[in-house]
Amino acid sequence: MENSVTVNENEEVKFEIVEKVPKEKIQKSLKLYSDSTSIETYVKIPFALFAVFILIHNVFIAGKSYDYQTYESIKAIELTIVVILGISVIIMAIIAMSKNATIKKELKEISNRYGIKKEIVQDEFSALAMHLYGGRGIVLK
């Protein structure tokens, strides 16, 4: 990482966190951010599967007549699928929130240890992270 980022040919933006904080600390936080952002991407998969599941249900099962045993089996299978999808979303969300909490803790520590305002750490880290990995950035409270 450099100490500055070139925006235009004549204009450079200096990041205070890049100048004052060791690369290893920033890299560690950026790695966690990358992991968190990729998990947020994977959360979309169960929702897409849920939409496909509803489509399959409506096309092949809904509106048809079944005997009681078959109906109960179909209902149990569908409920199991919905529960599995729900649990997978919850687990992914918990992992992402845990990583985000760790990032926030590390950024607050950087702010305190290196005497940089929290707002500056937040803005500069978010700009750097969003530039490298996309996502929404980090908000420190």
DSSP file with accessible surface (Angstrom, degrees, kcal/mol):
  #  RESIDUE AA STRUCTURE BP1 BP2  ACC     N-H-->O    O-->H-N    N-H-->O    O-->H-N    TCO  KAPPA ALPHA  PHI   PSI    X-CA   Y-CA   Z-CA
    1    1 A M              0   0   69      0, 0.0     2,-0.1     0, 0.0    22,-0.1   0.000 360.0 360.0 360.0 142.2    0.0    0.0    0.0
    2    2 A E        -     0   0  139      2,-0.2     3,-0.0     1,-0.1    16,-0.0  -0.427 360.0-117.4 -92.4 171.4    1.2    3.5   -0.8
    3    3 A N  S    S+     0   0   92     -2,-0.1    12,-1.0    11,-0.1     2,-0.3   0.541  96.2  30.4 -85.5  -6.5    0.9    6.5    1.5
    4    4 A S  E     -A   14   0A  14     10,-0.2     2,-0.4    14,-0.1    10,-0.2  -0.973  68.2-138.4-147.2 161.2   -1.3    8.3   -1.1
    5    5 A V  E     -A   13   0A  56      8,-2.4     8,-2.9    -2,-0.3     2,-0.5  -0.984  21.9-130.3-122.8 131.5   -3.9    7.5   -3.7
    6    6 A T  E     +A   12   0A  80     -2,-0.4     6,-0.2     6,-0.2     3,-0.1  -0.714  28.6 171.1 -84.6 122.2   -3.9    9.3   -7.1
    7    7 A V  S    S+     0   0   79      4,-2.0     2,-0.2    -2,-0.5    -1,-0.2   0.863  71.5   0.1 -93.7 -54.5   -7.3   10.6   -7.9
    8    8 A N  S    S-     0   0   96      3,-1.1     3,-0.3     1,-0.0    -1,-0.3  -0.710  88.9 -91.3-120.8-179.9   -6.4   12.8  -10.9
    9    9 A E  S    S+     0   0  185     -2,-0.2    -1,-0.0     1,-0.2    -3,-0.0   0.899 127.1  29.6 -61.5 -39.6   -3.1   13.4  -12.6
   10   10 A N  S    S+     0   0  162     -4,-0.0     2,-0.5     1,-0.0    -1,-0.2   0.460 110.8  77.2 -99.7  -3.1   -2.4   16.5  -10.5
   11   11 A E        -     0   0  100     -3,-0.3    -4,-2.0     2,-0.0    -3,-1.1  -0.933  51.4-178.3-121.3 127.4   -4.3   15.5   -7.3
   12   12 A E  E     -A    6   0A 109     -2,-0.5     2,-0.5    -6,-0.2    -6,-0.2  -0.965  15.5-148.5-120.8 143.0   -3.3   13.1   -4.6
   13   13 A V  E     -A    5   0A  56     -8,-2.9    -8,-2.4    -2,-0.4     2,-0.5  -0.941  13.2-149.4-110.1 124.1   -5.3   12.1   -1.6
   14   14 A K  E     -A    4   0A 120     -2,-0.5     2,-0.6   -10,-0.2   -10,-0.2  -0.806   5.7-147.2 -94.7 129.6   -3.3   11.3    1.6
   15   15 A F     >  -     0   0   26    -12,-1.0     4,-1.7    -2,-0.5     5,-0.1  -0.870   1.8-156.6 -97.2 122.3   -4.8    8.7    3.9
   16   16 A E  H  > S+     0   0   52     -2,-0.6     4,-2.4     1,-0.2     5,-0.3   0.879  94.0  53.4 -64.4 -38.1   -3.9    9.4    7.5
   17   17 A I  H  > S+     0   0    4      1,-0.2     4,-2.1     2,-0.2    -1,-0.2   0.868 107.6  51.0 -68.3 -31.8   -4.5    5.7    8.5
   18   18 A V  H  4 S+     0   0   14      1,-0.2    -1,-0.2     2,-0.2    -2,-0.2   0.873 114.1  44.9 -71.4 -33.6   -2.1    4.5    5.8
   19   19 A E  H  < S+     0   0   95     -4,-1.7    -2,-0.2   -16,-0.2    -1,-0.2   0.883 125.1  29.2 -75.5 -40.2    0.6    6.9    7.0
   20   20 A K  H  < S+     0   0   97     -4,-2.4    -2,-0.2    -5,-0.1    -3,-0.2   0.753 107.2  71.2 -95.9 -27.8    0.3    6.3   10.7
   21   21 A V  S  < S-     0   0    7     -4,-2.1     5,-0.0    -5,-0.3    89,-0.0  -0.757  86.3-107.5 -99.2 137.6   -0.9    2.7   11.1
   22   22 A P    >>  -     0   0   49      0, 0.0     4,-1.6     0, 0.0     3,-0.6  -0.277  27.4-120.7 -59.5 145.1    1.3   -0.4   10.3
   23   23 A K  H 3> S+     0   0  111      1,-0.2     4,-3.2     2,-0.2     5,-0.2   0.850 109.3  61.4 -55.1 -38.9    0.3   -2.2    7.1
   24   24 A E  H 3> S+     0   0  141      1,-0.2     4,-2.3     2,-0.2    -1,-0.2   0.887 103.4  49.1 -60.0 -40.7   -0.3   -5.5    8.9
   25   25 A K  H <> S+     0   0   55     -3,-0.6     4,-1.9     2,-0.2    -1,-0.2   0.924 114.8  44.1 -65.6 -43.1   -3.1   -3.9   11.0
   26   26 A I  H  X S+     0   0    5     -4,-1.6     4,-2.8     1,-0.2    -2,-0.2   0.926 113.1  51.5 -67.4 -42.6   -4.8   -2.4    8.0
   27   27 A Q  H  X S+     0   0  101     -4,-3.2     4,-2.4     1,-0.2    -2,-0.2   0.892 108.3  52.2 -61.5 -40.9   -4.4   -5.6    5.9
   28   28 A K  H  X S+     0   0  127     -4,-2.3     4,-2.1    -5,-0.2    -1,-0.2   0.938 112.5  44.7 -61.4 -45.8   -5.9   -7.7    8.7
   29   29 A S  H  X S+     0   0    1     -4,-1.9     4,-2.4     1,-0.2    -2,-0.2   0.894 112.4  51.8 -66.4 -38.6   -9.0   -5.4    8.9
   30   30 A L  H  X S+     0   0    4     -4,-2.8     4,-2.6     2,-0.2    -1,-0.2   0.880 107.6  52.9 -65.7 -36.1   -9.2   -5.4    5.1
   31   31 A K  H  X S+     0   0  120     -4,-2.4     4,-2.5     2,-0.2    -2,-0.2   0.931 110.1  47.4 -63.4 -44.9   -9.1   -9.2    5.0
   32   32 A L  H  X S+     0   0   29     -4,-2.1     4,-2.6     2,-0.2    -2,-0.2   0.910 111.9  50.8 -62.0 -40.9  -12.0   -9.3    7.5
   33   33 A Y  H  X S+     0   0    5     -4,-2.4     4,-2.8     2,-0.2    -2,-0.2   0.922 109.3  50.8 -62.5 -42.8  -13.9   -6.8    5.4
   34   34 A S  H  X S+     0   0   32     -4,-2.6     4,-2.3     2,-0.2    -2,-0.2   0.923 111.6  47.5 -60.5 -45.1  -13.3   -8.9    2.3
   35   35 A D  H  X S+     0   0   39     -4,-2.5     4,-2.1     2,-0.2    -2,-0.2   0.918 112.6  49.3 -61.8 -44.2  -14.6  -12.0    4.0
   36   36 A S  H  X S+     0   0    1     -4,-2.6     4,-2.1     1,-0.2    -2,-0.2   0.916 111.0  49.3 -62.9 -42.9  -17.7  -10.1    5.3
   37   37 A T  H  X S+     0   0   18     -4,-2.8     4,-1.4     1,-0.2    -1,-0.2   0.903 110.3  50.4 -65.0 -39.5  -18.5   -8.7    1.9
   38   38 A S  H  X S+     0   0   46     -4,-2.3     4,-1.8     1,-0.2    -1,-0.2   0.878 108.5  52.5 -68.8 -34.1  -18.2  -12.1    0.3
   39   39 A I  H  X S+     0   0   26     -4,-2.1     4,-1.4     1,-0.2    -1,-0.2   0.919 105.1  55.1 -65.3 -41.3  -20.5  -13.6    2.9
   40   40 A E  H  X S+     0   0   52     -4,-2.1     4,-0.5     1,-0.2    -1,-0.2   0.853 106.4  52.5 -60.3 -31.9  -23.1  -10.9    2.2
   41   41 A T  H >< S+     0   0   76     -4,-1.4     3,-1.0     1,-0.2     4,-0.3   0.909 107.0  51.5 -68.4 -41.0  -23.0  -11.9   -1.5
   42   42 A Y  H >< S+     0   0  136     -4,-1.8     3,-1.0     1,-0.2    -1,-0.2   0.721  94.1  72.2 -70.3 -20.0  -23.6  -15.6   -0.6
   43   43 A V  H 3X S+     0   0   29     -4,-1.4     4,-1.0     1,-0.2    -1,-0.2   0.818  88.3  64.4 -64.5 -25.8  -26.7  -14.6    1.5
   44   44 A K  H <X S+     0   0  143     -3,-1.0     4,-2.1    -4,-0.5    -1,-0.2   0.795  88.5  70.0 -67.5 -27.2  -28.5  -13.9   -1.8
   45   45 A I  H <> S+     0   0   88     -3,-1.0     4,-2.7    -4,-0.3     5,-0.2   0.933  96.3  48.0 -61.7 -50.2  -28.3  -17.5   -2.8
   46   46 A P  H  > S+     0   0    7      0, 0.0     4,-2.4     0, 0.0    -1,-0.2   0.884 111.1  52.7 -60.1 -34.1  -30.8  -18.9   -0.2
   47   47 A F  H  X S+     0   0  123     -4,-1.0     4,-2.0     2,-0.2    -2,-0.2   0.908 110.0  47.6 -67.3 -38.1  -33.2  -16.2   -1.2
   48   48 A A  H  X S+     0   0   58     -4,-2.1     4,-2.4     2,-0.2    -1,-0.2   0.919 112.0  50.3 -65.8 -41.4  -32.9  -17.1   -4.9
   49   49 A L  H  X S+     0   0   91     -4,-2.7     4,-2.8     1,-0.2    -2,-0.2   0.884 108.1  53.4 -63.3 -37.4  -33.4  -20.8   -3.9
   50   50 A F  H  X S+     0   0   77     -4,-2.4     4,-2.4    -5,-0.2    -1,-0.2   0.919 108.5  49.1 -63.5 -41.8  -36.5  -19.8   -1.9
   51   51 A A  H  X S+     0   0   58     -4,-2.0     4,-2.2     2,-0.2    -2,-0.2   0.922 112.6  47.8 -63.3 -42.1  -37.9  -18.0   -5.0
   52   52 A V  H  X S+     0   0   76     -4,-2.4     4,-2.9     1,-0.2    -2,-0.2   0.911 109.9  53.7 -64.2 -41.1  -37.2  -21.1   -7.1
   53   53 A F  H  X S+     0   0   36     -4,-2.8     4,-2.7     2,-0.2    -2,-0.2   0.921 108.7  47.9 -59.7 -44.6  -38.8  -23.3   -4.5
   54   54 A I  H  X S+     0   0   72     -4,-2.4     4,-2.8     2,-0.2    -1,-0.2   0.916 111.8  50.8 -63.4 -41.6  -42.0  -21.2   -4.5
   55   55 A L  H  X S+     0   0  110     -4,-2.2     4,-2.3     2,-0.2     5,-0.2   0.943 111.6  46.8 -61.5 -46.3  -42.1  -21.4   -8.3
   56   56 A I  H  X>S+     0   0   81     -4,-2.9     4,-2.8     1,-0.2     5,-0.6   0.916 112.7  50.6 -62.7 -42.4  -41.7  -25.2   -8.3
   57   57 A H  I  X>S+     0   0   53     -4,-2.7     5,-2.9    -5,-0.2     4,-2.0   0.936 112.7  45.7 -60.3 -47.7  -44.4  -25.5   -5.6
   58   58 A N  I  <5S+     0   0   96     -4,-2.8    -1,-0.2     3,-0.2    -2,-0.2   0.858 118.5  41.8 -66.8 -34.3  -46.8  -23.3   -7.5
   59   59 A V  I  <5S+     0   0   80     -4,-2.3    -2,-0.2    -5,-0.2    -1,-0.2   0.926 129.3  21.3 -79.2 -45.2  -46.2  -25.1  -10.8
   60   60 A F  I  <5S+     0   0  132     -4,-2.8    -3,-0.2    -5,-0.2    -2,-0.2   0.729 133.0  23.0-101.6 -23.5  -46.0  -28.7   -9.8
   61   61 A I  I ><<S+     0   0   41     -4,-2.0     3,-1.5    -5,-0.6    -3,-0.2   0.814  92.3  89.1-114.8 -45.9  -47.8  -29.1   -6.5
   62   62 A A  T 3 <S+     0   0   40     -5,-2.9     3,-0.1     1,-0.2     0, 0.0  -0.245  94.2  19.3 -63.1 141.2  -50.3  -26.3   -5.8
   63   63 A G  T 3  S+     0   0   90      1,-0.3     2,-0.3    -3,-0.0    -1,-0.2   0.419  98.1 112.5  84.0  -1.7  -53.9  -26.8   -7.0
   64   64 A K    <   -     0   0  115     -3,-1.5     2,-0.4     1,-0.0    -1,-0.3  -0.708  66.8-119.5-102.3 157.6  -53.6  -30.6   -7.3
   65   65 A S        +     0   0  118     -2,-0.3     2,-0.3    -3,-0.1    -3,-0.0  -0.802  33.8 175.0 -99.8 132.5  -55.4  -33.1   -5.2
   66   66 A Y        -     0   0   82     -2,-0.4     2,-0.0     2,-0.0     0, 0.0  -0.951  34.0-105.9-132.2 153.5  -53.4  -35.6   -3.1
   67   67 A D     >  -     0   0  100     -2,-0.3     4,-2.6     1,-0.1     5,-0.2  -0.323  45.3 -99.5 -71.9 166.1  -54.3  -38.3   -0.6
   68   68 A Y  H  > S+     0   0  160      1,-0.2     4,-2.5     2,-0.2     5,-0.2   0.880 120.0  50.0 -58.9 -44.7  -53.6  -37.4    3.0
   69   69 A Q  H  > S+     0   0  136      2,-0.2     4,-2.1     1,-0.2    -1,-0.2   0.919 113.4  45.7 -62.2 -45.4  -50.3  -39.4    3.4
   70   70 A T  H  > S+     0   0   53      2,-0.2     4,-2.7     1,-0.2     5,-0.2   0.919 112.3  51.8 -64.4 -42.7  -48.8  -37.8    0.2
   71   71 A Y  H  X S+     0   0  117     -4,-2.6     4,-2.7     1,-0.2    -2,-0.2   0.924 110.4  48.0 -59.9 -45.3  -50.0  -34.3    1.3
   72   72 A E  H  X S+     0   0   55     -4,-2.5     4,-2.4     2,-0.2    -1,-0.2   0.884 111.9  50.0 -64.7 -38.8  -48.3  -34.7    4.7
   73   73 A S  H  X S+     0   0   63     -4,-2.1     4,-2.5     2,-0.2    -2,-0.2   0.929 111.9  47.1 -64.7 -45.6  -45.1  -35.9    3.1
   74   74 A I  H  X S+     0   0   31     -4,-2.7     4,-2.7     1,-0.2     5,-0.2   0.930 112.7  50.0 -61.0 -45.0  -45.0  -33.0    0.7
   75   75 A K  H  X S+     0   0   92     -4,-2.7     4,-2.5    -5,-0.2    -2,-0.2   0.919 111.2  48.7 -62.0 -41.7  -45.8  -30.6    3.6
   76   76 A A  H  X S+     0   0   54     -4,-2.4     4,-2.3     2,-0.2    -1,-0.2   0.916 112.6  47.9 -65.6 -42.4  -43.0  -32.1    5.7
   77   77 A I  H  X S+     0   0  104     -4,-2.5     4,-2.3     2,-0.2    -2,-0.2   0.933 113.3  47.5 -64.4 -45.3  -40.4  -31.9    2.9
   78   78 A E  H  X S+     0   0   35     -4,-2.7     4,-2.4     1,-0.2    -2,-0.2   0.916 112.1  49.6 -63.6 -42.2  -41.4  -28.3    2.0
   79   79 A L  H  X S+     0   0  114     -4,-2.5     4,-2.6    -5,-0.2    -1,-0.2   0.915 110.0  51.7 -63.6 -40.6  -41.2  -27.2    5.7
   80   80 A T  H  X S+     0   0   77     -4,-2.3     4,-2.5     2,-0.2    -2,-0.2   0.921 110.0  49.1 -61.4 -44.0  -37.8  -28.9    6.0
   81   81 A I  H  X S+     0   0   64     -4,-2.3     4,-2.5     2,-0.2     5,-0.2   0.930 111.9  48.2 -62.8 -44.8  -36.5  -27.1    2.9
   82   82 A V  H  X S+     0   0   53     -4,-2.4     4,-2.6     1,-0.2    -2,-0.2   0.920 112.2  49.1 -63.0 -42.8  -37.7  -23.7    4.2
   83   83 A V  H  X S+     0   0   73     -4,-2.6     4,-2.9     2,-0.2     5,-0.2   0.925 110.9  50.0 -64.2 -43.1  -36.2  -24.3    7.7
   84   84 A I  H  X S+     0   0  106     -4,-2.5     4,-2.4     2,-0.2    -2,-0.2   0.930 112.4  47.2 -61.8 -44.7  -32.8  -25.3    6.2
   85   85 A L  H  X S+     0   0   22     -4,-2.5     4,-2.1     2,-0.2    -2,-0.2   0.923 113.5  48.8 -63.2 -42.1  -32.8  -22.1    4.0
   86   86 A G  H  X S+     0   0   33     -4,-2.6     4,-2.4    -5,-0.2    -2,-0.2   0.926 111.5  48.2 -63.3 -44.7  -33.8  -20.0    7.0
   87   87 A I  H  X S+     0   0   90     -4,-2.9     4,-2.8     1,-0.2     5,-0.2   0.906 109.7  53.1 -64.2 -39.3  -31.1  -21.4    9.2
   88   88 A S  H  X S+     0   0   35     -4,-2.4     4,-2.4    -5,-0.2    -1,-0.2   0.910 109.8  48.3 -63.9 -39.8  -28.5  -21.0    6.5
   89   89 A V  H  X S+     0   0   29     -4,-2.1     4,-2.5     2,-0.2    -1,-0.2   0.929 112.4  48.9 -64.7 -43.7  -29.4  -17.3    6.1
   90   90 A I  H  X S+     0   0  101     -4,-2.4     4,-2.5     2,-0.2    -2,-0.2   0.928 111.5  48.8 -63.2 -43.6  -29.3  -16.8    9.9
   91   91 A I  H  X S+     0   0   90     -4,-2.8     4,-2.4     1,-0.2    -1,-0.2   0.937 112.6  47.6 -62.8 -45.2  -25.8  -18.5   10.2
   92   92 A M  H  X S+     0   0   41     -4,-2.4     4,-2.5    -5,-0.2    -1,-0.2   0.904 111.9  50.4 -63.4 -39.6  -24.4  -16.5    7.4
   93   93 A A  H  X S+     0   0   39     -4,-2.5     4,-2.8     2,-0.2     5,-0.2   0.910 109.8  50.3 -64.9 -41.1  -25.8  -13.3    8.9
   94   94 A I  H  X S+     0   0   98     -4,-2.5     4,-2.4     2,-0.2    -2,-0.2   0.923 111.4  48.4 -63.6 -43.0  -24.3  -14.1   12.3
   95   95 A I  H  X S+     0   0   74     -4,-2.4     4,-2.3     2,-0.2    -2,-0.2   0.939 113.4  47.0 -62.9 -45.4  -20.9  -14.8   10.8
   96   96 A A  H  X S+     0   0    7     -4,-2.5     4,-2.6     1,-0.2    -2,-0.2   0.919 112.6  49.0 -63.6 -42.8  -21.0  -11.5    8.8
   97   97 A M  H  X S+     0   0  120     -4,-2.8     4,-2.5     1,-0.2    -1,-0.2   0.887 110.1  52.4 -65.1 -36.6  -22.1   -9.5   11.9
   98   98 A S  H  X S+     0   0   70     -4,-2.4     4,-2.1    -5,-0.2    -2,-0.2   0.928 110.7  46.5 -63.8 -44.8  -19.3  -11.1   13.9
   99   99 A K  H  X S+     0   0   51     -4,-2.3     4,-2.4     2,-0.2    -2,-0.2   0.911 112.4  50.6 -64.8 -40.7  -16.7  -10.1   11.3
  100  100 A N  H  X S+     0   0   32     -4,-2.6     4,-2.5     1,-0.2    -2,-0.2   0.894 109.1  51.3 -64.1 -39.1  -18.1   -6.6   11.1
  101  101 A A  H  X S+     0   0   56     -4,-2.5     4,-2.4     2,-0.2    -1,-0.2   0.906 109.9  50.0 -64.3 -39.2  -18.0   -6.3   14.9
  102  102 A T  H  X S+     0   0   54     -4,-2.1     4,-2.5     2,-0.2    -2,-0.2   0.915 110.5  49.8 -64.5 -42.0  -14.4   -7.4   14.9
  103  103 A I  H  X S+     0   0    0     -4,-2.4     4,-2.8     2,-0.2     5,-0.2   0.940 111.1  48.9 -61.6 -47.1  -13.5   -4.8   12.2
  104  104 A K  H  X S+     0   0   69     -4,-2.5     4,-2.4     1,-0.2    -2,-0.2   0.908 111.0  50.5 -60.6 -41.2  -15.2   -2.0   14.2
  105  105 A K  H  X S+     0   0  154     -4,-2.4     4,-2.2     1,-0.2    -1,-0.2   0.926 112.2  47.0 -62.4 -45.1  -13.4   -3.0   17.3
  106  106 A E  H  X S+     0   0   22     -4,-2.5     4,-2.4     1,-0.2    -2,-0.2   0.894 111.9  50.2 -64.9 -39.5  -10.0   -3.0   15.5
  107  107 A L  H  X S+     0   0    2     -4,-2.8     4,-2.4     2,-0.2    -1,-0.2   0.885 110.1  49.9 -68.6 -36.5  -10.8    0.4   13.9
  108  108 A K  H  X S+     0   0   76     -4,-2.4     4,-2.4    -5,-0.2    -1,-0.2   0.899 110.6  50.8 -66.2 -38.0  -11.7    1.9   17.2
  109  109 A E  H  X S+     0   0   65     -4,-2.2     4,-3.2     2,-0.2     5,-0.3   0.919 109.7  50.1 -63.9 -42.2   -8.5    0.5   18.6
  110  110 A I  H  X S+     0   0    5     -4,-2.4     4,-2.4     1,-0.2     6,-0.4   0.928 110.0  51.5 -60.5 -43.5   -6.6    2.1   15.7
  111  111 A S  H  X>S+     0   0    9     -4,-2.4     5,-1.3     1,-0.2     4,-0.6   0.931 116.4  39.4 -59.6 -46.4   -8.3    5.4   16.4
  112  112 A N  H  <5S+     0   0  132     -4,-2.4     3,-0.4     3,-0.2    -2,-0.2   0.921 118.3  46.2 -71.1 -45.1   -7.4    5.3   20.1
  113  113 A R  H  <5S+     0   0  151     -4,-3.2    -2,-0.2     1,-0.2    -3,-0.2   0.883 121.8  34.0 -68.7 -39.7   -3.8    4.0   19.7
  114  114 A Y  H  <5S-     0   0   62     -4,-2.4    -1,-0.2    -5,-0.3    -2,-0.2   0.356 106.1-117.8-104.1   6.7   -2.7    6.2   16.9
  115  115 A G  T  <5 +     0   0   60     -4,-0.6     2,-0.4    -3,-0.4    -3,-0.2   0.844  62.8 143.5  65.2  37.1   -4.6    9.4   17.8
  116  116 A I      < -     0   0    3     -5,-1.3    -1,-0.2    -6,-0.4    -2,-0.1  -0.892  56.7-105.7-108.5 136.8   -6.8    9.6   14.7
  117  117 A K     >  -     0   0  145     -2,-0.4     4,-2.4     1,-0.1     3,-0.2  -0.296  24.7-124.6 -59.2 144.8  -10.4   10.7   15.0
  118  118 A K  H  > S+     0   0   79      1,-0.2     4,-2.9     2,-0.2     5,-0.2   0.866 110.8  55.2 -59.3 -37.8  -12.9    7.9   14.6
  119  119 A E  H  > S+     0   0  115      2,-0.2     4,-2.7     1,-0.2    -1,-0.2   0.893 108.7  47.4 -63.6 -39.1  -14.6    9.7   11.8
  120  120 A I  H  > S+     0   0   52     -3,-0.2     4,-2.9     2,-0.2     5,-0.3   0.931 113.1  48.0 -68.4 -44.2  -11.4    9.9    9.8
  121  121 A V  H  X S+     0   0    0     -4,-2.4     4,-2.7     1,-0.2     5,-0.3   0.938 114.4  47.7 -59.4 -46.6  -10.6    6.3   10.4
  122  122 A Q  H  X S+     0   0   40     -4,-2.9     4,-2.5    -5,-0.2    16,-0.4   0.948 115.7  43.0 -59.5 -51.3  -14.2    5.3    9.4
  123  123 A D  H  X S+     0   0   97     -4,-2.7     4,-2.5     2,-0.2    -2,-0.2   0.927 118.0  43.7 -65.1 -45.3  -14.1    7.4    6.2
  124  124 A E  H  X S+     0   0   27     -4,-2.9     4,-2.5    -5,-0.2     5,-0.2   0.921 116.3  46.1 -70.0 -42.6  -10.6    6.5    5.1
  125  125 A F  H  X S+     0   0    2     -4,-2.7     4,-3.4    -5,-0.3     5,-0.3   0.933 114.1  49.0 -64.7 -43.8  -11.0    2.8    5.9
  126  126 A S  H  X S+     0   0   12     -4,-2.5     4,-3.0    -5,-0.3     5,-0.3   0.919 111.9  48.6 -61.9 -42.6  -14.4    2.7    4.2
  127  127 A A  H  X S+     0   0   44     -4,-2.5     4,-2.0    -5,-0.2    -1,-0.2   0.935 115.6  44.3 -62.5 -44.9  -13.1    4.5    1.1
  128  128 A L  H  X S+     0   0   15     -4,-2.5     4,-2.2     2,-0.2    -2,-0.2   0.940 116.8  45.2 -64.4 -47.1  -10.1    2.1    0.9
  129  129 A A  H  X>S+     0   0    0     -4,-3.4     4,-3.5     1,-0.2     5,-0.6   0.914 113.8  48.1 -65.8 -43.3  -12.2   -1.0    1.5
  130  130 A M  H  X5S+     0   0   82     -4,-3.0     4,-1.4    -5,-0.3    -1,-0.2   0.876 111.4  51.7 -66.9 -35.1  -15.0   -0.1   -0.9
  131  131 A H  H  <5S+     0   0  150     -4,-2.0    -1,-0.2    -5,-0.3    -2,-0.2   0.912 119.9  34.6 -65.2 -41.2  -12.4    0.8   -3.6
  132  132 A L  H  <5S+     0   0   86     -4,-2.2    -2,-0.2    -5,-0.2    -3,-0.2   0.882 139.5   9.5 -81.6 -40.7  -10.7   -2.6   -3.1
  133  133 A Y  H  <5S-     0   0  101     -4,-3.5    -3,-0.2     1,-0.3    -2,-0.2   0.440  89.5-133.6-124.1  -3.9  -13.6   -4.9   -2.4
  134  134 A G     << +     0   0   30     -4,-1.4     3,-0.3    -5,-0.6    -1,-0.3  -0.416  52.4 115.0  77.9-158.3  -16.9   -3.1   -3.0
  135  135 A G  S    S-     0   0   43      1,-0.2    -1,-0.1    -2,-0.1  -101,-0.0  -0.429  80.6 -64.3  91.0-166.1  -19.6   -3.3   -0.4
  136  136 A R        -     0   0  186      1,-0.3    -1,-0.2    -2,-0.1    -6,-0.1   0.444  66.9-127.3-104.5  -6.6  -21.1   -0.6    1.9
  137  137 A G        -     0   0   17     -3,-0.3     2,-0.4   -11,-0.1    -1,-0.3  -0.305  33.3 -67.5  86.8-172.8  -18.2    0.3    4.0
  138  138 A I        -     0   0    5    -16,-0.4     2,-0.5    -2,-0.1   -12,-0.2  -0.948  34.1-156.5-122.8 138.6  -18.0    0.5    7.8
  139  139 A V        -     0   0   89     -2,-0.4     2,-0.4   -13,-0.0   -35,-0.1  -0.967   9.2-158.1-116.5 118.9  -19.8    2.8   10.2
  140  140 A L              0   0   13     -2,-0.5   -18,-0.0   -22,-0.1   -35,-0.0  -0.785 360.0 360.0 -92.9 140.4  -18.3    3.4   13.6
  141  141 A K              0   0  187     -2,-0.4   -23,-0.0   -23,-0.0    -2,-0.0  -0.707 360.0 360.0-108.2 360.0  -20.6    4.7   16.3
